[in-house]
Amino acid sequence: MPSSQSTPAQKSSSEKLHEDQESNMSTESSVTCIYQVMLAACLRNIIITWSKTSTIHSLTITVENHSDENHQTCQIDFQSGQFWSRKGLKSLSVDETDRVDIFWDFRAVKFSTNPEPCSNYYVAFVFDKQVVLLLGDSKDEAYKRTMGRPSQVGPTLLHKEEILYGNNCFYTQVLLGDGPKEHDIVINNPSKMPDEPELKISIDGRAVVQVMNLSWRFRGNETVLVNNVPVQIFWDVHDWLFSSSPGTGHGLFIFKPESLKNILDDDKSHKGNREKKNRDEDYVTSAVGCCHFVFAVKTQGCLKENIT
C-alpha cells in the first residue's frame, strides 16, 4: 500500500483521524455489507466482508444458498504474493444447476487505513449474463471484461456493519439515502474533562449531535437533516463509561435514513402517555432504509487516565 506524500501541515483532519485509528488498531477492523440480489428467480443475500489487521488484509464473499446451510464462500488475500489475488475469476454454485461468476481486479487498487478500498477496483457478480452486483468505481472495465449487461432487478443494500478501533476519535463514511456519495462521519468522545464526559457526532464537518451530560445520556437517539433527508442517529456508550475498565469497551452507533412521511406518522402514533423510551425503541424499528451499524471499540486508556 503506497504511503501518503502529504506533510503533517498539509494533512486534513480526516487523514489525521485515519492515522489515529491505525496507530491504535490492536485487533481486527472489519466492514460487512449485506446485499440482496436476484439469482435464479429468487432473492438471495450476498455478504461482503473487508477485514484488516496489522498482518492480514482480505475480502470474504459469501453467497447464501437457500437449499441448505452450505453457503458458498470465496476469499481474496490482498497481502498474498499470488497473482490471482489481484485479478481473478471464481464461480460459486447457487443451486444444483446455476452458478454466479465473480470477477475482480485489484491491480491498481487504492486503500486508506480502513479495510474497504478507496478507488481503482471492481468486483462484479454475473448471473445468466447479467451483472447483478457491481462494487467499486472501475465500472467500464468491469462491463468490458464480463461482457454482461445490468440486471433488470438492481441490488439492494440491506445492512452495513463496521468495527473500528481507536482511542477517542473514530472516522467512517456512511450512505445516508441522498445519493451514491458517502458522507464523512466523525464520532468524538473528548477526554479533557473526565468528570463531565461528552459525545460529539459530526457529518461532513458539521456537528449534528452533542451530548453534554453523557453519564446520564449514555443511550439515546436524535433525528437530523442531511441534505433534506432525515437521518436517525442512535448511540449506546454504556461500556465506555461503566465497563470493568472504564474508557475501554465498545460504543454502538446506528445511522438510518428515513422518510418525512414516516416521521409524521410516527409522531401522530405516539401521542399520548407512552414513555419516551418506548417511543424511541419503536422509532428505530419502524424506520426505513439501510441501517449502518458502527461498533467503536476503545483500545487505550480510560477517561480519567487520558488527561494531558
SULGI-V357037 format. One record per residue. N is the residue number from 1. RES is the residue in three letters. PHI is phi in whole degrees, -180 to 180 (999 if undefined). D_CENTER is the distance of its C-alpha to the mean C-alpha in whole Angstrom. Layout:
<<N & RES & PHI & D_CENTER> <N & RES & PHI & D_CENTER>>
//
This chain:
<<1 & MET & 999 & 21> <2 & PRO & -68 & 23> <3 & SER & -87 & 24> <4 & SER & -74 & 23> <5 & GLN & -98 & 27> <6 & SER & -72 & 26> <7 & THR & -81 & 29> <8 & PRO & -54 & 28> <9 & ALA & -71 & 29> <10 & GLN & -92 & 27> <11 & LYS & -72 & 24> <12 & SER & -77 & 21> <13 & SER & -64 & 20> <14 & SER & -64 & 16> <15 & GLU & -63 & 18> <16 & LYS & -65 & 19> <17 & LEU & -67 & 16> <18 & HIS & -58 & 15> <19 & GLU & -66 & 18> <20 & ASP & -63 & 18> <21 & GLN & -65 & 15> <22 & GLU & -68 & 17> <23 & SER & -68 & 20> <24 & ASN & -97 & 19> <25 & MET & -77 & 17> <26 & SER & -109 & 19> <27 & THR & -146 & 17> <28 & GLU & -80 & 14> <29 & SER & -97 & 11> <30 & SER & -151 & 8> <31 & VAL & -132 & 5> <32 & THR & -121 & 7> <33 & CYS & -120 & 7> <34 & ILE & -114 & 10> <35 & TYR & -110 & 13> <36 & GLN & -106 & 16> <37 & VAL & -131 & 19> <38 & MET & -94 & 23> <39 & LEU & -133 & 24> <40 & ALA & 52 & 28> <41 & ALA & 66 & 29> <42 & CYS & -147 & 26> <43 & LEU & -81 & 22> <44 & ARG & -133 & 20> <45 & ASN & -97 & 17> <46 & ILE & -115 & 15> <47 & ILE & -106 & 13> <48 & ILE & -112 & 11> <49 & THR & -128 & 10> <50 & TRP & -99 & 10> <51 & SER & -127 & 12> <52 & LYS & -151 & 14> <53 & THR & -129 & 17> <54 & SER & -70 & 20> <55 & THR & -123 & 21> <56 & ILE & -130 & 19> <57 & HIS & -143 & 16> <58 & SER & -147 & 16> <59 & LEU & -123 & 14> <60 & THR & -117 & 15> <61 & ILE & -117 & 16> <62 & THR & -126 & 17> <63 & VAL & -108 & 19> <64 & GLU & -70 & 20> <65 & ASN & -112 & 24> <66 & HIS & -71 & 26> <67 & SER & -75 & 29> <68 & ASP & -156 & 28> <69 & GLU & -93 & 26> <70 & ASN & -85 & 26> <71 & HIS & -68 & 23> <72 & GLN & -86 & 23> <73 & THR & -132 & 21> <74 & CYS & -133 & 20> <75 & GLN & -125 & 19> <76 & ILE & -119 & 19> <77 & ASP & -103 & 20> <78 & PHE & -73 & 20> <79 & GLN & -94 & 22> <80 & SER & -79 & 25> <81 & GLY & -84 & 28> <82 & GLN & -74 & 28> <83 & PHE & -64 & 28> <84 & TRP & -63 & 27> <85 & SER & -72 & 23> <86 & ARG & -93 & 23> <87 & LYS & -144 & 24> <88 & GLY & -167 & 25> <89 & LEU & -148 & 26> <90 & LYS & -143 & 25> <91 & SER & -108 & 26> <92 & LEU & -121 & 25> <93 & SER & -78 & 27> <94 & VAL & -109 & 26> <95 & ASP & -162 & 30> <96 & GLU & -67 & 33> <97 & THR & -120 & 34> <98 & ASP & -109 & 30> <99 & ARG & -145 & 28> <100 & VAL & -115 & 25> <101 & ASP & -97 & 25> <102 & ILE & -111 & 22> <103 & PHE & -108 & 23> <104 & TRP & -145 & 21> <105 & ASP & -148 & 22> <106 & PHE & -118 & 20> <107 & ARG & -64 & 24> <108 & ALA & -115 & 23> <109 & VAL & -62 & 19> <110 & LYS & -120 & 18> <111 & PHE & -117 & 15> <112 & SER & -98 & 14> <113 & THR & -84 & 14> <114 & ASN & -80 & 10> <115 & PRO & -65 & 10> <116 & GLU & -74 & 9> <117 & PRO & -68 & 12> <118 & CYS & -91 & 13> <119 & SER & -166 & 16> <120 & ASN & 63 & 19> <121 & TYR & -161 & 18> <122 & TYR & -152 & 18> <123 & VAL & -134 & 17> <124 & ALA & -117 & 20> <125 & PHE & -110 & 20> <126 & VAL & -119 & 24> <127 & PHE & -134 & 26> <128 & ASP & 53 & 30> <129 & LYS & 65 & 29> <130 & GLN & -117 & 26> <131 & VAL & -83 & 23> <132 & VAL & -85 & 21> <133 & LEU & -155 & 18> <134 & LEU & -135 & 17> <135 & LEU & -107 & 14> <136 & GLY & 99 & 15> <137 & ASP & -104 & 17> <138 & SER & -91 & 21> <139 & LYS & -71 & 21> <140 & ASP & -60 & 25> <141 & GLU & -64 & 25> <142 & ALA & -66 & 23> <143 & TYR & -67 & 26> <144 & LYS & -66 & 29> <145 & ARG & -74 & 28> <146 & THR & -80 & 27> <147 & MET & 56 & 30> <148 & GLY & -103 & 28> <149 & ARG & -116 & 28> <150 & PRO & -60 & 25> <151 & SER & -69 & 25> <152 & GLN & -67 & 26> <153 & VAL & -113 & 24> <154 & GLY & -71 & 20> <155 & PRO & -73 & 17> <156 & THR & -124 & 15> <157 & LEU & -82 & 11> <158 & LEU & -89 & 12> <159 & HIS & -161 & 8> <160 & LYS & -134 & 5> <161 & GLU & -131 & 5> <162 & GLU & -134 & 4> <163 & ILE & -116 & 8> <164 & LEU & -117 & 10> <165 & TYR & -119 & 13> <166 & GLY & -176 & 16> <167 & ASN & -107 & 19> <168 & ASN & -120 & 19> <169 & CYS & -124 & 16> <170 & PHE & -133 & 12> <171 & TYR & -122 & 11> <172 & THR & -153 & 7> <173 & GLN & -129 & 7> <174 & VAL & -136 & 6> <175 & LEU & -81 & 9> <176 & LEU & -120 & 11> <177 & GLY & 82 & 14> <178 & ASP & -110 & 16> <179 & GLY & 140 & 16> <180 & PRO & -78 & 14> <181 & LYS & -80 & 13> <182 & GLU & -82 & 10> <183 & HIS & -104 & 11> <184 & ASP & -78 & 11> <185 & ILE & -117 & 11> <186 & VAL & -122 & 13> <187 & ILE & -109 & 14> <188 & ASN & -127 & 17> <189 & ASN & -123 & 20> <190 & PRO & -62 & 23> <191 & SER & -115 & 25> <192 & LYS & -70 & 29> <193 & MET & -125 & 30> <194 & PRO & -62 & 29> <195 & ASP & -79 & 31> <196 & GLU & -132 & 29> <197 & PRO & -61 & 26> <198 & GLU & -124 & 24> <199 & LEU & -138 & 20> <200 & LYS & -128 & 19> <201 & ILE & -125 & 16> <202 & SER & -120 & 16> <203 & ILE & -122 & 15> <204 & ASP & 54 & 16> <205 & GLY & 83 & 18> <206 & ARG & -109 & 20> <207 & ALA & -68 & 20> <208 & VAL & -115 & 19> <209 & VAL & -136 & 19> <210 & GLN & -140 & 22> <211 & VAL & -110 & 23> <212 & MET & -84 & 26> <213 & ASN & -94 & 28> <214 & LEU & -68 & 25> <215 & SER & -63 & 27> <216 & TRP & -100 & 28> <217 & ARG & -118 & 24> <218 & PHE & -72 & 22> <219 & ARG & -125 & 21> <220 & GLY & 178 & 20> <221 & ASN & -155 & 19> <222 & GLU & -143 & 20> <223 & THR & -111 & 19> <224 & VAL & -124 & 19> <225 & LEU & -101 & 20> <226 & VAL & -124 & 18> <227 & ASN & 53 & 20> <228 & ASN & 68 & 22> <229 & VAL & -104 & 19> <230 & PRO & -68 & 19> <231 & VAL & -125 & 15> <232 & GLN & -85 & 16> <233 & ILE & -117 & 14> <234 & PHE & -117 & 15> <235 & TRP & -136 & 15> <236 & ASP & -146 & 17> <237 & VAL & -117 & 18> <238 & HIS & -54 & 21> <239 & ASP & -67 & 21> <240 & TRP & -62 & 21> <241 & LEU & -101 & 24> <242 & PHE & -126 & 26> <243 & SER & -74 & 25> <244 & SER & -63 & 28> <245 & SER & -122 & 26> <246 & PRO & -53 & 26> <247 & GLY & 93 & 23> <248 & THR & -115 & 21> <249 & GLY & 78 & 19> <250 & HIS & -119 & 16> <251 & GLY & -108 & 15> <252 & LEU & -108 & 12> <253 & PHE & -130 & 11> <254 & ILE & -124 & 10> <255 & PHE & -118 & 10> <256 & LYS & -140 & 12> <257 & PRO & -68 & 14> <258 & GLU & -132 & 17> <259 & SER & -107 & 21> <260 & LEU & -61 & 24> <261 & LYS & -62 & 26> <262 & ASN & -64 & 24> <263 & ILE & -66 & 24> <264 & LEU & -65 & 28> <265 & ASP & -63 & 28> <266 & ASP & -66 & 27> <267 & ASP & -64 & 29> <268 & LYS & -67 & 32> <269 & SER & -71 & 31> <270 & HIS & -108 & 31> <271 & LYS & -71 & 34> <272 & GLY & 140 & 36> <273 & ASN & -108 & 36> <274 & ARG & -70 & 33> <275 & GLU & -70 & 31> <276 & LYS & -62 & 28> <277 & LYS & -59 & 26> <278 & ASN & -66 & 27> <279 & ARG & -61 & 26> <280 & ASP & -64 & 23> <281 & GLU & -64 & 22> <282 & ASP & -65 & 23> <283 & TYR & -63 & 21> <284 & VAL & -67 & 18> <285 & THR & -73 & 19> <286 & SER & -91 & 21> <287 & ALA & -70 & 18> <288 & VAL & -106 & 17> <289 & GLY & 100 & 14> <290 & CYS & -77 & 11> <291 & CYS & -89 & 9> <292 & HIS & -111 & 6> <293 & PHE & -99 & 7> <294 & VAL & -121 & 7> <295 & PHE & -99 & 10> <296 & ALA & -97 & 11> <297 & VAL & -102 & 14> <298 & LYS & -85 & 17> <299 & THR & -121 & 20> <300 & GLN & -137 & 23> <301 & GLY & 64 & 25> <302 & CYS & -140 & 26> <303 & LEU & -58 & 26> <304 & LYS & -84 & 30> <305 & GLU & -97 & 30> <306 & ASN & -94 & 28> <307 & ILE & -73 & 31> <308 & THR & -106 & 32>>
//
